């Protein structure tokens, strides 16, 4: 199995669906509302970030090479409409380029256009969690439940796989200390997906073995719990640990994602 695919998800269709959900949230929530998982950000900041990211990804897809992120100045009256427009532009770019065509991406993985539909799906899913929690506000009695209801299990499991195949090596390239220093197993109890992460010497990316979860510690939870813990949207103590808890705690405390 390649390091850019776990399942037969239709990334473009799932991206369009998830982006439509996010646009709907932007249409109802106060743009000045705080985003709990992005300290210092308002919902307007979140919309600018992810809408600008859509435009950036579209420019990369259409050119095939790395591009400077745009300086975004929103000019329309509705955050929802503006964001939906950036989504439409990215969808058009994805459809215009064969997924196997050579195309730059930011990670030390295969440089193909298909990377971007998957990446933008998972970027959107995590930020949909942020927006939904912002809409719920500080009075939400169960913020964790609100977050976990947002991402379907199959998408969450693929997002976990993306963290292991794309972001672990990316963080090493960016100069962060390896997050995988001891062999670790990870298990999604609702989808049945399993991974074993094995550190390799000299700062190389960890080896990712799919289909089993073994190691000095094994982390388990639903796919959504795993994904949101890896992206620091939920505390690591949501997960069950078998084996050496210190190994699991060190991994969850490290920078596996930006």
C-alpha positions as a Markdown table, in Angstrom:
| # | Residue | x | y | z |
|---|---|---|---|---|
| 1 | Unk | 0.0 | 0.0 | 0.0 |
| 2 | Unk | 1.3 | 3.5 | -0.9 |
| 3 | Unk | 2.0 | 6.1 | 1.7 |
| 4 | Unk | -0.7 | 8.3 | 0.3 |
| 5 | Unk | -3.8 | 6.0 | 0.4 |
| 6 | Unk | -5.4 | 3.9 | 3.1 |
| 7 | Unk | -8.8 | 3.2 | 1.5 |
| 8 | Unk | -11.0 | 3.6 | -1.5 |
| 9 | Unk | -12.4 | 6.9 | -0.4 |
| 10 | Unk | -13.6 | 9.3 | -3.1 |
| 11 | Unk | -11.5 | 12.2 | -1.8 |
| 12 | Unk | -13.0 | 14.8 | -4.1 |
| 13 | Unk | -16.6 | 13.9 | -3.2 |
| 14 | Unk | -15.9 | 13.8 | 0.5 |
| 15 | Unk | -14.0 | 17.1 | 0.2 |
| 16 | Unk | -17.0 | 18.7 | -1.5 |
| 17 | Unk | -19.4 | 17.4 | 1.2 |
| 18 | Unk | -17.1 | 18.4 | 4.1 |
| 19 | Unk | -16.5 | 21.8 | 2.6 |
| 20 | Unk | -20.2 | 22.4 | 2.2 |
| 21 | Unk | -20.7 | 21.6 | 5.9 |
| 22 | Unk | -18.0 | 24.1 | 6.8 |
| 23 | Unk | -19.6 | 26.8 | 4.6 |
| 24 | Unk | -22.9 | 26.2 | 6.3 |
| 25 | Unk | -21.3 | 26.7 | 9.7 |
| 26 | Unk | -19.6 | 29.9 | 8.5 |
| 27 | Unk | -23.1 | 31.1 | 7.5 |
| 28 | Unk | -24.5 | 30.8 | 11.0 |
| 29 | Unk | -21.7 | 31.5 | 13.5 |
| 30 | Unk | -20.6 | 34.9 | 14.7 |
| 31 | Unk | -17.3 | 35.7 | 12.7 |
| 32 | Unk | -16.0 | 37.3 | 16.0 |
| 33 | Unk | -16.5 | 34.1 | 18.0 |
| 34 | Unk | -13.3 | 32.5 | 19.4 |
| 35 | Unk | -12.0 | 29.2 | 18.0 |
| 36 | Unk | -11.2 | 27.1 | 21.1 |
| 37 | Unk | -8.5 | 24.9 | 19.5 |
| 38 | Unk | -6.8 | 27.8 | 17.7 |
| 39 | Unk | -5.8 | 30.2 | 20.4 |
| 40 | Unk | -6.1 | 33.8 | 19.4 |
| 41 | Unk | -8.2 | 33.0 | 16.3 |
| 42 | Unk | -11.7 | 34.1 | 15.5 |
| 43 | Unk | -14.0 | 32.3 | 13.1 |
| 44 | Unk | -13.2 | 35.0 | 10.6 |
| 45 | Unk | -9.5 | 34.1 | 11.0 |
| 46 | Unk | -10.3 | 30.5 | 10.5 |
| 47 | Unk | -12.3 | 31.3 | 7.3 |
| 48 | Unk | -9.4 | 33.3 | 5.9 |
| 49 | Unk | -6.9 | 30.6 | 6.7 |
| 50 | Unk | -8.8 | 27.7 | 5.1 |
| 51 | Unk | -10.2 | 29.7 | 2.2 |
| 52 | Unk | -6.7 | 31.0 | 1.4 |
| 53 | Unk | -5.5 | 27.5 | 1.6 |
| 54 | Unk | -8.0 | 26.5 | -1.0 |
| 55 | Unk | -6.7 | 29.1 | -3.4 |
| 56 | Unk | -3.1 | 28.2 | -2.7 |
| 57 | Unk | -3.7 | 24.5 | -3.4 |
| 58 | Unk | -5.6 | 25.4 | -6.6 |
| 59 | Unk | -2.7 | 27.5 | -7.8 |
| 60 | Unk | -0.3 | 24.6 | -7.2 |
| 61 | Unk | -2.4 | 22.1 | -9.0 |
| 62 | Unk | -2.8 | 24.3 | -12.1 |
| 63 | Unk | 0.9 | 25.1 | -12.3 |
| 64 | Unk | 2.4 | 21.9 | -11.0 |
| 65 | Unk | 5.0 | 23.8 | -8.9 |
| 66 | Unk | 5.2 | 25.3 | -5.5 |
| 67 | Unk | 3.5 | 28.7 | -5.1 |
| 68 | Unk | 3.5 | 31.5 | -2.5 |
| 69 | Unk | 0.4 | 31.4 | -0.3 |
| 70 | Unk | -1.8 | 34.3 | -1.4 |
| 71 | Unk | -2.3 | 37.4 | 0.7 |
| 72 | Unk | -6.1 | 37.1 | 1.2 |
| 73 | Unk | -8.3 | 40.1 | 1.5 |
| 74 | Unk | -12.0 | 39.1 | 1.7 |
| 75 | Unk | -14.2 | 41.5 | -0.3 |
| 76 | Unk | -17.6 | 39.7 | -0.3 |
| 77 | Unk | -20.4 | 40.2 | 2.2 |
| 78 | Unk | -20.6 | 36.7 | 3.4 |
| 79 | Unk | -17.9 | 34.5 | 4.9 |
| 80 | Unk | -19.9 | 31.5 | 3.8 |
| 81 | Unk | -20.2 | 32.6 | 0.2 |
| 82 | Unk | -16.5 | 33.6 | 0.0 |
| 83 | Unk | -15.4 | 30.3 | 1.4 |
| 84 | Unk | -17.7 | 28.4 | -0.9 |
| 85 | Unk | -16.2 | 30.3 | -3.8 |
| 86 | Unk | -12.7 | 29.2 | -2.9 |
| 87 | Unk | -13.9 | 25.6 | -2.6 |
| 88 | Unk | -15.4 | 25.8 | -6.1 |
| 89 | Unk | -12.1 | 27.1 | -7.5 |
| 90 | Unk | -10.2 | 24.2 | -5.8 |
| 91 | Unk | -12.7 | 21.6 | -7.0 |
| 92 | Unk | -12.3 | 22.9 | -10.6 |
| 93 | Unk | -8.6 | 22.7 | -10.3 |
| 94 | Unk | -8.7 | 19.1 | -9.0 |
| 95 | Unk | -10.9 | 18.1 | -11.8 |
| 96 | Unk | -8.6 | 19.8 | -14.4 |
| 97 | Unk | -5.5 | 17.8 | -13.4 |
| 98 | Unk | -5.0 | 14.1 | -13.6 |
| 99 | Unk | -4.2 | 12.8 | -10.1 |
| 100 | Unk | -1.2 | 10.9 | -11.4 |
| 101 | Unk | 0.3 | 14.1 | -13.0 |
| 102 | Unk | 3.6 | 15.3 | -11.4 |
| 103 | Unk | 2.8 | 18.1 | -9.0 |
| 104 | Unk | 4.6 | 19.7 | -6.1 |
| 105 | Unk | 3.6 | 19.2 | -2.5 |
| 106 | Unk | 5.2 | 20.2 | 0.8 |
| 107 | Unk | 6.0 | 16.8 | 2.1 |
| 108 | Unk | 8.8 | 14.3 | 1.3 |
| 109 | Unk | 6.3 | 11.9 | -0.4 |
| 110 | Unk | 5.4 | 11.2 | -4.0 |
| 111 | Unk | 4.9 | 14.5 | -5.8 |
| 112 | Unk | 1.6 | 13.8 | -7.6 |
| 113 | Unk | -1.5 | 15.9 | -8.1 |
| 114 | Unk | -3.7 | 13.4 | -6.2 |
| 115 | Unk | -2.0 | 14.4 | -3.0 |
| 116 | Unk | -4.1 | 17.6 | -2.9 |
| 117 | Unk | -7.6 | 16.2 | -2.9 |
| 118 | Unk | -6.7 | 14.0 | 0.1 |
| 119 | Unk | -4.8 | 16.8 | 1.9 |
| 120 | Unk | -7.6 | 19.4 | 1.5 |
| 121 | Unk | -10.2 | 16.9 | 2.7 |
| 122 | Unk | -8.4 | 16.3 | 5.9 |
| 123 | Unk | -7.5 | 19.9 | 6.4 |
| 124 | Unk | -11.2 | 20.8 | 6.0 |
| 125 | Unk | -12.4 | 18.0 | 8.3 |
| 126 | Unk | -10.2 | 19.1 | 11.2 |
| 127 | Unk | -11.1 | 22.8 | 10.7 |
| 128 | Unk | -14.8 | 21.8 | 10.5 |
| 129 | Unk | -14.3 | 20.4 | 14.0 |
| 130 | Unk | -12.8 | 23.8 | 15.0 |
| 131 | Unk | -15.8 | 25.7 | 13.5 |
| 132 | Unk | -18.4 | 23.5 | 15.0 |
| 133 | Unk | -16.8 | 23.9 | 18.5 |
| 134 | Unk | -16.7 | 27.7 | 18.0 |
| 135 | Unk | -20.3 | 27.7 | 17.0 |
| 136 | Unk | -21.2 | 25.7 | 20.2 |
| 137 | Unk | -19.4 | 28.2 | 22.3 |
| 138 | Unk | -17.8 | 27.9 | 25.8 |
| 139 | Unk | -21.2 | 26.7 | 27.3 |
| 140 | Unk | -21.0 | 23.4 | 25.3 |
| 141 | Unk | -21.5 | 20.7 | 28.0 |
| 142 | Unk | -19.7 | 18.1 | 25.9 |
| 143 | Unk | -17.1 | 19.7 | 23.7 |
| 144 | Unk | -15.4 | 16.4 | 23.1 |
| 145 | Unk | -18.6 | 14.8 | 21.9 |
| 146 | Unk | -19.3 | 17.8 | 19.6 |
| 147 | Unk | -15.9 | 17.2 | 18.0 |
| 148 | Unk | -16.2 | 13.5 | 17.7 |
| 149 | Unk | -19.6 | 13.7 | 15.9 |
| 150 | Unk | -18.1 | 15.7 | 13.0 |
| 151 | Unk | -15.7 | 13.3 | 11.3 |
| 152 | Unk | -17.0 | 10.0 | 9.8 |
| 153 | Unk | -14.9 | 7.0 | 10.9 |
| 154 | Unk | -13.6 | 6.1 | 7.4 |
| 155 | Unk | -12.4 | 9.6 | 6.8 |
| 156 | Unk | -10.9 | 9.8 | 10.3 |
| 157 | Unk | -8.9 | 6.6 | 9.8 |
| 158 | Unk | -7.6 | 7.8 | 6.5 |
| 159 | Unk | -6.6 | 11.0 | 8.3 |
| 160 | Unk | -4.6 | 9.1 | 10.9 |
| 161 | Unk | -2.9 | 7.3 | 8.0 |
| 162 | Unk | -2.1 | 10.6 | 6.4 |
| 163 | Unk | -0.5 | 11.8 | 9.7 |
| 164 | Unk | 1.8 | 8.8 | 9.8 |
| 165 | Unk | 2.7 | 8.8 | 6.1 |
| 166 | Unk | 2.9 | 12.5 | 5.4 |
| 167 | Unk | 3.2 | 14.6 | 8.5 |
| 168 | Unk | 5.7 | 12.5 | 10.5 |
| 169 | Unk | 8.3 | 12.8 | 7.8 |
| 170 | Unk | 7.4 | 16.4 | 7.1 |
| 171 | Unk | 8.0 | 17.4 | 10.7 |
| 172 | Unk | 11.4 | 15.8 | 10.6 |
| 173 | Unk | 12.3 | 17.8 | 7.5 |
| 174 | Unk | 11.2 | 20.9 | 9.3 |
| 175 | Unk | 13.7 | 20.2 | 12.1 |
| 176 | Unk | 11.4 | 18.9 | 14.9 |
| 177 | Unk | 12.6 | 16.1 | 17.1 |
| 178 | Unk | 11.3 | 12.7 | 16.0 |
| 179 | Unk | 8.0 | 11.9 | 17.7 |
| 180 | Unk | 8.5 | 8.1 | 17.2 |
| 181 | Unk | 11.5 | 7.1 | 19.3 |
| 182 | Unk | 10.2 | 3.7 | 20.4 |
| 183 | Unk | 8.1 | 1.1 | 18.5 |
| 184 | Unk | 4.4 | 2.0 | 18.9 |
| 185 | Unk | 1.1 | 0.4 | 17.8 |
| 186 | Unk | -2.0 | 2.3 | 17.0 |
| 187 | Unk | -5.5 | 0.8 | 16.7 |
| 188 | Unk | -8.8 | 2.3 | 15.5 |
| 189 | Unk | -11.4 | 0.2 | 17.4 |
| 190 | Unk | -14.3 | 1.2 | 15.2 |
| 191 | Unk | -12.8 | 0.7 | 11.7 |
| 192 | Unk | -10.4 | -2.1 | 12.5 |
| 193 | Unk | -7.4 | -0.2 | 11.0 |
| 194 | Unk | -4.1 | -0.8 | 12.7 |
| 195 | Unk | -0.6 | 0.7 | 12.4 |
| 196 | Unk | 2.8 | -0.1 | 13.8 |
| 197 | Unk | 5.4 | 2.7 | 13.9 |
| 198 | Unk | 9.0 | 1.7 | 14.1 |
| 199 | Unk | 11.8 | 4.3 | 14.5 |
| 200 | Unk | 14.7 | 4.2 | 12.1 |
| 201 | Unk | 18.2 | 5.4 | 12.8 |
| 202 | Unk | 19.7 | 8.8 | 11.9 |
| 203 | Unk | 16.5 | 10.8 | 11.9 |
| 204 | Unk | 14.9 | 9.0 | 9.0 |
| 205 | Unk | 11.1 | 8.8 | 8.8 |
| 206 | Unk | 9.6 | 6.0 | 10.9 |
| 207 | Unk | 8.6 | 2.8 | 9.2 |
| 208 | Unk | 4.8 | 2.5 | 9.0 |
| 209 | Unk | 3.4 | -1.0 | 8.8 |
| 210 | Unk | -0.4 | -1.2 | 8.2 |
| 211 | Unk | -2.5 | -4.1 | 9.3 |
| 212 | Unk | -1.2 | -4.7 | 12.8 |
| 213 | Unk | -0.6 | -2.8 | 16.0 |
| 214 | Unk | 2.4 | -3.9 | 18.1 |
| 215 | Unk | 5.1 | -2.2 | 20.1 |
| 216 | Unk | 6.2 | -1.2 | 23.5 |
| 217 | Unk | 2.9 | 0.6 | 23.8 |
| 218 | Unk | -0.3 | 0.3 | 21.8 |
| 219 | Unk | -2.7 | 3.3 | 21.6 |
| 220 | Unk | -6.4 | 2.6 | 20.8 |
| 221 | Unk | -9.5 | 4.6 | 20.4 |
| 222 | Unk | -12.1 | 5.3 | 17.7 |
| 223 | Unk | -10.6 | 6.6 | 14.5 |
| 224 | Unk | -12.0 | 10.1 | 15.3 |
| 225 | Unk | -10.4 | 10.1 | 18.7 |
| 226 | Unk | -7.1 | 9.1 | 17.3 |
| 227 | Unk | -7.2 | 11.7 | 14.6 |
| 228 | Unk | -8.2 | 14.5 | 16.9 |
| 229 | Unk | -5.6 | 13.6 | 19.5 |
| 230 | Unk | -2.9 | 13.6 | 16.8 |
| 231 | Unk | -4.0 | 17.0 | 15.7 |
| 232 | Unk | -4.1 | 18.2 | 19.4 |
| 233 | Unk | -7.9 | 18.8 | 19.2 |
| 234 | Unk | -8.5 | 16.3 | 22.1 |
| 235 | Unk | -6.3 | 15.5 | 25.0 |
| 236 | Unk | -4.3 | 12.3 | 24.7 |
| 237 | Unk | -5.9 | 10.8 | 27.8 |
| 238 | Unk | -9.0 | 10.0 | 25.6 |
| 239 | Unk | -7.0 | 7.0 | 24.3 |
| 240 | Unk | -6.5 | 3.7 | 25.9 |
| 241 | Unk | -2.9 | 2.6 | 26.4 |
| 242 | Unk | -1.6 | -1.0 | 26.6 |
| 243 | Unk | 2.0 | -1.5 | 27.6 |
| 244 | Unk | 4.5 | 1.3 | 28.5 |
| 245 | Unk | 2.5 | 4.4 | 29.2 |
| 246 | Unk | 5.6 | 6.5 | 29.1 |
| 247 | Unk | 6.2 | 5.6 | 25.5 |
| 248 | Unk | 2.6 | 6.5 | 24.6 |
| 249 | Unk | 2.7 | 9.8 | 26.5 |
| 250 | Unk | 5.9 | 10.8 | 24.9 |
| 251 | Unk | 4.5 | 10.2 | 21.4 |
| 252 | Unk | 1.3 | 12.1 | 22.1 |
| 253 | Unk | 3.2 | 15.0 | 23.6 |
| 254 | Unk | 5.5 | 15.3 | 20.6 |
| 255 | Unk | 4.9 | 17.3 | 17.4 |
| 256 | Unk | 3.5 | 14.8 | 14.9 |
| 257 | Unk | 1.6 | 17.6 | 13.1 |
| 258 | Unk | 2.1 | 21.3 | 12.6 |
